[in-house]
């Protein structure tokens, strides 16, 4: 199913950058983050991950296997201000969450949500049990969540999903163009891809972002709102040659028309001997969220 032109226009409008946002970090020598701290208000004894803030920073979306769900489900917590802790974690209602695993939530604005699901259905790219396809859903203030829309399949020329498993959709608007970043194992290991939204409201065929990918597993990208910084998770060896689990890597560029710089490991303030996955940067670029071995952590940009 293709995304309607009206939805495409809404997505683009929601992602238009505030004037001067790219200048905020344009002259940084490199990202520096505080020691990541657990977000205790949302963590549980179950597996919690896939954290990401809403655009205004007042909601935190996660995926969790906690009691009250049906496998992996999408949950959200709210807070009154950026200075307050998150509270009141609630499972998103059907049809966002179903009997299958639903995860990698990505709020676009107050009304739209991208997410990944392995729900079955004739629209899935392997025409049966899903392996992880990307969906878009809209929330109506009066009626609640609408029916999720499958973003379409590469195989039949209708979208970016493949017969493989897609993870972590991330939208960014650069000028008049909107791009969807995500990772997929369509070629073996998870690699990072990019798809452009066409004027017809349909995402085009994805292309690998070769400067970010390696022979190892590179997954779950998230692009900062100005399109000049991207974080993702990778199990590539460290610069010392030592093997590692999944760590968070970052790449920057000083102009959105240029290629991404060589990815850099975010270091011990963020990464540990555990597995750090699905990193995301807040809309204002000041907060980083990660999943680490079943819990949610956050780090503050130091400059």
C-alpha positions as CSV (number, residue, x, y, z in Angstrom):
1,X,0.0,0.0,0.0
2,X,1.4,3.4,-0.9
3,X,1.4,6.4,1.4
4,X,-1.1,9.0,0.2
5,X,0.0,12.3,-1.1
6,X,-1.8,14.0,1.7
7,X,0.1,11.9,4.2
8,X,3.3,12.6,2.4
9,X,2.7,16.3,2.6
10,X,1.9,16.1,6.3
11,X,5.1,14.2,6.9
12,X,7.1,16.7,5.0
13,X,5.5,19.6,6.9
14,X,6.1,17.9,10.2
15,X,9.8,17.6,9.5
16,X,10.6,21.1,8.2
17,X,13.6,22.3,10.1
18,X,13.5,25.4,12.3
19,X,15.5,28.2,10.9
20,X,19.1,28.0,12.1
21,X,18.8,24.5,13.5
22,X,21.7,23.2,11.4
23,X,24.0,26.0,12.6
24,X,23.6,24.9,16.2
25,X,26.2,22.2,15.8
26,X,27.8,23.2,12.5
27,X,31.2,24.0,14.0
28,X,31.4,21.2,16.6
29,X,34.7,19.3,16.5
30,X,32.8,16.2,17.4
31,X,30.0,14.9,19.6
32,X,30.7,14.6,23.3
33,X,28.1,12.9,25.6
34,X,27.8,12.5,29.4
35,X,27.9,9.1,31.0
36,X,24.7,7.3,30.1
37,X,22.2,7.0,33.0
38,X,19.3,4.5,33.3
39,X,15.8,5.9,32.7
40,X,14.5,4.2,35.8
41,X,10.9,5.5,35.3
42,X,10.4,3.4,32.3
43,X,12.7,0.4,32.8
44,X,11.3,-3.0,34.0
45,X,12.5,-6.5,34.6
46,X,11.3,-7.3,31.1
47,X,13.3,-6.5,27.9
48,X,12.9,-2.8,27.2
49,X,14.5,-1.1,24.1
50,X,14.0,1.0,21.0
51,X,13.7,4.4,22.9
52,X,12.9,7.6,21.1
53,X,11.5,11.0,22.1
54,X,8.6,12.8,20.5
55,X,9.5,15.9,18.6
56,X,8.6,18.1,21.6
57,X,10.5,15.9,24.0
58,X,7.4,15.3,26.2
59,X,6.8,11.7,25.3
60,X,9.2,8.7,25.2
61,X,8.3,5.7,23.0
62,X,9.8,2.3,23.7
63,X,9.3,-1.3,22.8
64,X,8.9,-3.8,25.6
65,X,8.1,-7.4,26.4
66,X,6.6,-6.5,29.8
67,X,3.4,-8.0,31.3
68,X,0.3,-6.6,29.7
69,X,1.5,-7.0,26.1
70,X,1.5,-9.8,23.6
71,X,5.2,-10.3,22.9
72,X,7.1,-7.1,21.9
73,X,4.8,-4.1,22.0
74,X,5.1,-0.3,21.7
75,X,4.6,1.7,24.9
76,X,4.8,5.5,25.6
77,X,5.4,7.6,28.7
78,X,4.8,11.3,29.1
79,X,6.2,14.2,31.2
80,X,5.0,17.7,31.8
81,X,8.3,19.5,30.9
82,X,11.8,18.6,29.8
83,X,12.9,19.0,33.4
84,X,10.5,16.4,34.7
85,X,10.9,12.6,34.6
86,X,8.8,10.4,32.4
87,X,5.9,8.7,34.1
88,X,2.8,6.7,33.3
89,X,4.0,4.2,30.7
90,X,1.1,3.1,28.6
91,X,0.8,0.4,25.9
92,X,-0.4,1.9,22.6
93,X,-3.8,0.6,21.7
94,X,-4.8,-1.6,18.8
95,X,-4.4,-1.6,15.9
96,X,-0.8,-0.3,16.5
97,X,-0.1,-3.2,18.7
98,X,-1.4,-6.6,17.7
99,X,-0.7,-10.2,18.4
100,X,2.7,-10.1,16.5
101,X,5.8,-8.3,17.6
102,X,5.6,-4.5,17.1
103,X,8.7,-2.4,17.8
104,X,11.1,0.4,16.6
105,X,8.5,3.2,17.1
106,X,9.4,6.6,15.4
107,X,7.1,9.5,16.2
108,X,7.0,12.0,13.4
109,X,4.8,14.7,15.0
110,X,1.8,14.6,17.3
111,X,-0.3,12.6,14.9
112,X,1.9,10.1,12.9
113,X,4.0,7.2,14.0
114,X,6.3,5.0,12.0
115,X,7.0,1.5,13.4
116,X,8.1,-2.0,12.5
117,X,6.0,-5.1,12.8
118,X,6.3,-8.8,12.0
119,X,2.5,-9.1,11.7
120,X,1.3,-11.4,8.9
121,X,-0.8,-10.3,6.0
122,X,-1.1,-10.3,2.2
123,X,0.7,-6.9,2.0
124,X,3.9,-8.2,3.7
125,X,6.8,-8.6,1.4
126,X,6.9,-12.3,1.7
127,X,3.1,-12.6,1.5
128,X,2.7,-14.4,4.8
129,X,4.3,-14.2,8.3
130,X,6.2,-10.9,8.5
131,X,9.9,-10.7,9.1
132,X,9.9,-7.0,10.1
133,X,8.2,-4.5,7.7
134,X,7.8,-0.7,8.2
135,X,4.3,0.8,8.7
136,X,2.9,4.3,9.1
137,X,-0.1,5.0,11.3
138,X,-2.0,8.2,12.2
139,X,-3.7,9.1,15.4
140,X,-7.0,11.1,15.4
141,X,-7.8,13.1,18.5
142,X,-11.4,11.9,18.5
143,X,-11.1,8.3,17.1
144,X,-7.7,7.2,18.3
145,X,-5.2,5.3,16.1
146,X,-6.2,4.5,12.6
147,X,-5.3,1.4,10.5
148,X,-1.5,1.1,10.0
149,X,-0.4,1.4,6.4
150,X,2.3,-0.9,5.0
151,X,4.9,1.2,3.2
152,X,5.1,-1.2,0.3
153,X,7.7,-3.6,-1.1
154,X,10.7,-3.2,-3.3
155,X,9.9,-6.4,-5.1
156,X,6.7,-5.0,-6.7
157,X,7.9,-1.4,-6.9
158,X,5.7,0.0,-4.3
159,X,8.0,0.9,-1.4
160,X,11.1,0.3,0.7
161,X,10.3,-2.9,2.5
162,X,12.0,-6.2,1.4
163,X,11.7,-9.9,2.0
164,X,14.3,-9.3,4.7
165,X,13.9,-7.7,8.2
166,X,13.7,-3.9,8.3
167,X,14.6,-2.0,11.5
168,X,14.4,1.5,12.9
169,X,12.8,3.8,10.3
170,X,14.1,7.4,10.6
171,X,12.7,10.3,8.6
172,X,14.5,13.6,7.8
173,X,13.6,16.4,5.4
174,X,16.4,18.1,3.6
175,X,15.3,21.1,1.6
176,X,12.3,19.9,-0.4
177,X,13.2,16.2,-0.1
178,X,12.2,13.7,2.6
179,X,14.3,10.6,3.2
180,X,13.7,7.4,5.1
181,X,16.7,5.8,6.7
182,X,16.5,2.3,8.1
183,X,18.5,-0.9,8.3
184,X,17.8,-4.2,6.5
185,X,19.3,-7.7,6.2
186,X,18.2,-8.0,2.6
187,X,21.9,-8.6,1.6
188,X,22.9,-10.7,4.6
189,X,24.0,-8.7,7.6
190,X,22.0,-5.7,8.6
191,X,23.1,-2.6,6.6
192,X,21.9,1.0,6.5
193,X,19.7,2.1,3.6
194,X,18.1,5.3,2.4
195,X,14.8,5.8,0.4
196,X,13.4,9.0,-1.0
197,X,9.8,10.0,-0.8
198,X,8.4,10.7,-4.2
199,X,5.9,13.3,-5.2
200,X,3.3,10.5,-5.5
201,X,3.6,9.8,-1.8
202,X,5.5,6.5,-2.4
203,X,9.0,5.7,-1.1
204,X,11.4,4.8,-3.9
205,X,13.7,1.8,-3.9
206,X,16.3,1.9,-1.1
207,X,20.0,2.4,-1.7
208,X,22.7,1.3,0.7
209,X,24.5,4.2,2.5
210,X,27.9,2.6,1.7
211,X,30.0,5.0,3.7
212,X,28.3,3.9,6.9
213,X,28.2,0.2,6.3
214,X,30.8,-2.5,6.9
215,X,31.2,-6.2,6.6
216,X,29.7,-6.5,10.0
217,X,26.2,-5.8,11.4
218,X,25.3,-2.1,11.1
219,X,21.7,-1.4,12.2
220,X,19.0,0.8,13.6
221,X,20.0,4.3,12.3
222,X,18.6,7.6,13.6
223,X,19.2,10.9,11.9
224,X,19.3,14.2,13.7
225,X,16.5,16.7,12.7
226,X,18.9,18.8,10.6
227,X,20.3,15.9,8.6
228,X,23.9,16.5,9.7
229,X,24.4,13.7,12.3
230,X,23.4,10.0,12.3
231,X,23.8,7.4,15.1
232,X,23.5,3.7,14.7
233,X,24.5,0.4,16.3
234,X,27.3,-1.9,15.0
235,X,29.3,-4.9,16.1
236,X,32.3,-4.0,14.0
237,X,35.7,-4.4,15.8
238,X,37.1,-1.5,17.8
239,X,40.0,0.6,16.4
240,X,42.3,-1.5,18.6
241,X,41.2,-4.6,16.7
242,X,39.4,-6.0,19.7
243,X,36.0,-7.5,19.2
244,X,33.0,-5.9,20.7
245,X,29.3,-6.4,21.1
246,X,27.0,-3.8,19.7
247,X,28.2,-0.2,20.3
248,X,26.8,3.1,19.2
249,X,28.6,4.9,16.4
250,X,28.1,8.4,15.1
251,X,28.8,10.1,11.7
252,X,28.5,13.7,10.9
253,X,28.6,15.9,7.8
254,X,28.9,19.7,7.5
255,X,26.5,19.9,4.6
256,X,23.5,17.6,3.8
257,X,24.6,17.3,0.2
258,X,27.8,15.6,1.2
259,X,28.6,12.0,2.1
260,X,28.7,11.0,5.7
261,X,32.1,11.0,7.4
262,X,33.7,7.8,8.6
263,X,31.7,6.5,11.7
264,X,33.2,7.0,15.1
265,X,32.6,4.9,18.2
266,X,31.0,7.1,20.9
267,X,33.3,5.8,23.5
268,X,33.0,4.6,27.2
269,X,30.5,7.3,28.3
270,X,27.9,5.7,26.1
271,X,29.2,2.2,25.2
272,X,30.0,-0.6,27.6
273,X,30.9,-4.3,27.5
274,X,27.2,-4.9,27.0
275,X,25.1,-4.4,23.9
276,X,24.0,-0.8,23.0
277,X,21.2,-0.8,20.4
278,X,18.7,1.5,18.6
279,X,20.2,4.9,19.6
280,X,18.2,8.0,18.9
281,X,18.8,11.7,19.1
282,X,16.2,14.1,20.5
283,X,14.7,16.7,18.0
284,X,16.8,19.5,19.6
285,X,20.0,17.3,19.4
286,X,20.7,17.5,23.1
287,X,19.7,14.1,24.4
288,X,20.7,10.6,23.3
289,X,18.7,7.5,24.1
290,X,19.9,3.9,23.8
291,X,18.8,0.4,24.7
292,X,21.3,-1.6,26.7
293,X,20.8,-5.2,27.5
294,X,17.1,-4.8,28.1
295,X,17.0,-1.4,29.8
296,X,16.7,2.3,28.5
297,X,19.6,4.7,29.1
298,X,20.0,8.4,28.2
299,X,23.0,10.7,27.8
300,X,23.3,14.5,27.6
301,X,25.3,16.4,25.0
302,X,28.1,18.2,26.8
303,X,28.5,20.9,24.2
